[in-house]
Amino acid sequence: MKALKLIGRIVAVIVILIGLAFIGLIVYAKYFYSSEVEIERHYMSELPLSPDQYPEDFAEISQIVKRNYSLYESKHIDIDALSASYAERIGKLSTGEEYGKTLWEYFADLRVAHAYVYFKEYRTRAFPAYIDDTLFVDKPDTYLQRSGFNDKDRIIAVDGTPIKEWMDRNEKYISASTPEYKRLFTARSLFKSFTDTVKTYTVCRGSDTLNLQLVLQPQDNIPVADRRKTSWKILNDSIGYLEINSMMNGVMEEFAEDYPKVRHLPYLIVDVRRNGGGNSGNGRDLCRYLIRKEQPHCLGRHPMIPMEDAYQGKILLLTSTFTCSAAESFVIDMKESGNALLIGEPTAGDTGNNPRTFKTSHGTSFRIPTARPDVSPKGFPLEGIGIEPNYIVKQTVSDYMEGRDTQLEFALDCIRQGRCL
């Protein structure tokens, strides 16, 4: 009898272990496997799919999206109806360019910045300045200059289409959590295309109107820019300026080089207007240098303890609609610390919600958020609403034309007038 009981216990333990192993495999497949997906990118004209495979590929995409996209219910998206409407369209397509563009529309209709499909593009390394619904050539590199572009040329048409009409027409391809972010990134797509290799831009330069042709280069031919993730300067004997342009790996090392140059000053302007995100852990670690007391990180509630050499002066934080993802969670943490005066424009409205990459059996790679809707420790939504600064200040066209930074000048005025927190 005792032997039978022992055998029974052993069998029970084995069954439990098998069950735990099975559950572990499920958890791994659901939460970790897709993070290891090797992303495939193709030019739309070179997709490794035939038209009769588009419906099958999209069916797989829509199933993955329904199982894993975590925000469609909170956004009141009828995911079945959305997928069905696109499936009907895709069944009638005959080229890779048509299929690729339709996929971009589909992911844009998920209404979140971290939902997109991976394709190669034709482009330059330049982005326009977008101010008050007007686009300008901004600090053109040698390539643009050789094509005839000058700094601050105002762009009024693309391939003969007036710029407002061009913007309205192309917004449908842009994934965004807020209308402002969608508009900004439509503008930022000016010098790139998934399908066209040559575009003609009509620009105003003084009293002249010029048509300039620009050859867009294959993405593979453009080297990755070696740009510092942080920079610093001393504006005067009491004000330091620290720009943080990325939350990608390497930012902490550069910050460690730059921060000591400005930490002794009584005022510090921290600029994340050109920071599109990266690793939220880096944003959390940066905050530890800029807060004065322990507080929970807005993602996961991990405690953030101030560094021994944390900044003790007054902080002014410059934000923009471009400020997104890990940079946005950094802004939330700084705002909830009560230790920074925010100046500029509302942020992008999307901290990420654990975006993960997936790939279909046909090789189509895409990214979607997978974490449920959540709020910060003080109740601010982590997706869907931009973080509003204490002072909403927009760059003006007149200041831009004169080379003045409207938002930075406002921050300096706040210091002079004693309006810091």
Sequence and secondary structure as in RCSB ss.txt:
>XXXX:A:sequence
MKALKLIGRIVAVIVILIGLAFIGLIVYAKYFYSSEVEIERHYMSELPLSPDQYPEDFAEISQIVKRNYSLYESK
HIDIDALSASYAERIGKLSTGEEYGKTLWEYFADLRVAHAYVYFKEYRTRAFPAYIDDTLFVDKPDTYLQRSGFN
DKDRIIAVDGTPIKEWMDRNEKYISASTPEYKRLFTARSLFKSFTDTVKTYTVCRGSDTLNLQLVLQPQDNIPVA
DRRKTSWKILNDSIGYLEINSMMNGVMEEFAEDYPKVRHLPYLIVDVRRNGGGNSGNGRDLCRYLIRKEQPHCLG
RHPMIPMEDAYQGKILLLTSTFTCSAAESFVIDMKESGNALLIGEPTAGDTGNNPRTFKTSHGTSFRIPTARPDV
SPKGFPLEGIGIEPNYIVKQTVSDYMEGRDTQLEFALDCIRQGRCL
>XXXX:A:secstr
 HHHHHHHHHHHHHHHHHHHHHHHHHHIIIIIGGGG       GGG S  GGGHHHHHHHHHHHHHHH SSTTTT
T  HHHHHHHHHHHHTT  SHHHHHHHHHHHHHTT  TT EE    EE S   EEETTEEE  S  HHHHHTT  
TT EEEEETTEEHHHHHHHHGGG   SSHHHHHHHHHTTTTEESS SEEEEEEEETTEEEEEEEE EEGGGS   
   SEEEEEEETTEEEEEE  BSTTHHHHHHHHGGGTTTSSEEEEE TT   B HHHHHHHHTTT SS EE TTT
T EE   TT   SEEEEEE TT  THHHHHHHHHHHHT EEEEES   SB  SSEEEEE TT  EEEEE S   B
 TTS BSBSS    SEE    HHHHHTT  HHHHHHHHHHHTT   
